Amino acid sequence: MLNFQRPLSFFLLLLLPTFVLLRRTGRLQAVSISLPLGNWNGFVPEKNLRVYLVHRISQYTLAAAFVFAVAALAEPVRQTSEAMYAGSGQALMFVIDTSPSMAAQDMGTQTRLEAAKQIIKSFAEKYEGDSLGLTALGSSAAVLIPPTIDRHTFLTRLDQLQVGEFGDGTAIGMGLASAVLHLTQYSAIPSHIILFTDGDNNTGEVHPRAAADIIKHKKIGFYIIGLGKSGYAPVKYIDPIQKKEISGTLNTMFNEAELQKIAGYGNGRYFSAQSPELLTDIFNRFIQKIPATPPSMTMRKYTYLDGLFLLIAMSCAVGAWLLRRIGMQAVS
């Protein structure tokens, strides 16, 4: 919202129509000063339509310069409201499967990994007052970003996440165990683990059911979102280790029954997202069941724009001068 702290300054704009009126009635004559502001080298521009139009445009540009100068004098201020949070809110840890099957393009025009990233960005936008963490799994697993309110760092690492970054396997148990380990220090606030995957656990030292059992005993909210569906789907990605393009058609075997059992062992819920529409519906149901932390206060933020308005005024004045010097061929 734009406000002016000295609105009475706009009365100076009355000088503009007054000046025009006095000039047209002949009561105010142009002052002749011996300065190189007129025609140079005795050159007199021809009276034609082009010269007339350029002259008029320069007048309007000069008038705009005066208007912006008055607006700058009125001290323009843009006022915005910024939500403030007293604490770190809830802790949401996102665990993402980066195995090669996550490159399957069966989520509309997106791959499974791209769809997961997109919905996580929606979480980041909705849960502004909550801490977000990021864990990735493949043949191994690692916590990439511990729960933080630093959205820039979180989203930057999320964008950098690639298919195959952690190998060709699917260590769901390791991914969940890593997430639980970093959430134990957040026992004072509500914590949730949200797993995005499309496959069976086929590697790793921790069984998914054992990790889910720990999640249940730690009283951490647990949700599994199964991305995609069984069947053939095109796959294309750059292997980050071999630096080679992998492409073809993959026959994915989606074991939803096992994912439902893992969710059950963790006292959690399983959601099937076979399309982007279903994934969006899951997100909407999630935010209804687990509301985002509300802001504790709202702070008004003021941005002073007098410098910007003055710069525009100067640019208009320079533009009017250039139109008269160059556009009207005042310089030979």
Secondary structure in CASP SS format (residue, H / E / C, confidence):
PFRMAT SS
TARGET T0000
AUTHOR 0000-0000-0000
METHOD secondary structure of the structure
MODEL  1
M C 1.00
L E 1.00
N E 1.00
F E 1.00
Q C 1.00
R C 1.00
P H 1.00
L H 1.00
S H 1.00
F H 1.00
F H 1.00
L H 1.00
L H 1.00
L H 1.00
L H 1.00
L H 1.00
P H 1.00
T H 1.00
F H 1.00
V H 1.00
L H 1.00
L H 1.00
R H 1.00
R H 1.00
T C 1.00
G C 1.00
R C 1.00
L C 1.00
Q C 1.00
A C 1.00
V C 1.00
S C 1.00
I C 1.00
S C 1.00
L C 1.00
P C 1.00
L C 1.00
G C 1.00
N C 1.00
W H 1.00
N H 1.00
G H 1.00
F C 1.00
V C 1.00
P C 1.00
E C 1.00
K C 1.00
N C 1.00
L H 1.00
R H 1.00
V H 1.00
Y H 1.00
L H 1.00
V H 1.00
H H 1.00
R H 1.00
I H 1.00
S H 1.00
Q H 1.00
Y H 1.00
T H 1.00
L H 1.00
A H 1.00
A H 1.00
A H 1.00
F H 1.00
V H 1.00
F H 1.00
A H 1.00
V H 1.00
A H 1.00
A H 1.00
L H 1.00
A C 1.00
E C 1.00
P E 1.00
V E 1.00
R E 1.00
Q E 1.00
T E 1.00
S E 1.00
E E 1.00
A E 1.00
M E 1.00
Y C 1.00
A C 1.00
G C 1.00
S C 1.00
G C 1.00
Q C 1.00
A E 1.00
L E 1.00
M E 1.00
F E 1.00
V E 1.00
I E 1.00
D E 1.00
T C 1.00
S C 1.00
P H 1.00
S H 1.00
M H 1.00
A H 1.00
A E 1.00
Q C 1.00
D C 1.00
M E 1.00
G C 1.00
T C 1.00
Q E 1.00
T C 1.00
R H 1.00
L H 1.00
E H 1.00
A H 1.00
A H 1.00
K H 1.00
Q H 1.00
I H 1.00
I H 1.00
K H 1.00
S H 1.00
F H 1.00
A H 1.00
E H 1.00
K H 1.00
Y C 1.00
E C 1.00
G C 1.00
D C 1.00
S E 1.00
L E 1.00
G E 1.00
L E 1.00
T E 1.00
A E 1.00
L E 1.00
G C 1.00
S C 1.00
S C 1.00
A E 1.00
A E 1.00
V E 1.00
L E 1.00
I E 1.00
P E 1.00
P E 1.00
T E 1.00
I C 1.00
D C 1.00
R H 1.00
H H 1.00
T H 1.00
F H 1.00
L H 1.00
T H 1.00
R H 1.00
L H 1.00
D H 1.00
Q H 1.00
L C 1.00
Q C 1.00
V C 1.00
G C 1.00
E C 1.00
F C 1.00
G C 1.00
D C 1.00
G C 1.00
T C 1.00
A C 1.00
I H 1.00
G H 1.00
M H 1.00
G H 1.00
L H 1.00
A H 1.00
S H 1.00
A H 1.00
V H 1.00
L H 1.00
H H 1.00
L H 1.00
T H 1.00
Q H 1.00
Y H 1.00
S C 1.00
A C 1.00
I C 1.00
P C 1.00
S E 1.00
H E 1.00
I E 1.00
I E 1.00
L E 1.00
F E 1.00
T E 1.00
D C 1.00
G C 1.00
D C 1.00
N C 1.00
N C 1.00
T C 1.00
G C 1.00
E C 1.00
V C 1.00
H C 1.00
P H 1.00
R H 1.00
A H 1.00
A H 1.00
A H 1.00
D H 1.00
I H 1.00
I H 1.00
K H 1.00
H H 1.00
K C 1.00
K C 1.00
I C 1.00
G E 1.00
F E 1.00
Y E 1.00
I E 1.00
I E 1.00
G E 1.00
L E 1.00
G C 1.00
K C 1.00
S C 1.00
G E 1.00
Y E 1.00
A E 1.00
P E 1.00
V E 1.00
K E 1.00
Y E 1.00
I E 1.00
D E 1.00
P C 1.00
I C 1.00
Q C 1.00
K C 1.00
K E 1.00
E E 1.00
I E 1.00
S E 1.00
G E 1.00
T E 1.00
L E 1.00
N E 1.00
T E 1.00
M C 1.00
F C 1.00
N C 1.00
E H 1.00
A H 1.00
E H 1.00
L H 1.00
Q H 1.00
K H 1.00
I H 1.00
A H 1.00
G H 1.00
Y H 1.00
G C 1.00
N C 1.00
G C 1.00
R E 1.00
Y E 1.00
F E 1.00
S E 1.00
A E 1.00
Q C 1.00
S C 1.00
P H 1.00
E H 1.00
L H 1.00
L H 1.00
T H 1.00
D H 1.00
I H 1.00
F H 1.00
N H 1.00
R H 1.00
F H 1.00
I H 1.00
Q H 1.00
K H 1.00
I C 1.00
P C 1.00
A C 1.00
T C 1.00
P C 1.00
P C 1.00
S C 1.00
M E 1.00
T E 1.00
M E 1.00
R E 1.00
K E 1.00
Y E 1.00
T E 1.00
Y E 1.00
L C 1.00
D H 1.00
G H 1.00
L H 1.00
F H 1.00
L H 1.00
L H 1.00
I H 1.00
A H 1.00
M H 1.00
S H 1.00
C H 1.00
A H 1.00
V H 1.00
G H 1.00
A H 1.00
W H 1.00
L H 1.00
L H 1.00
R H 1.00
R H 1.00
I H 1.00
G H 1.00
M C 1.00
Q C 1.00
A C 1.00
V C 1.00
S C 1.00
END
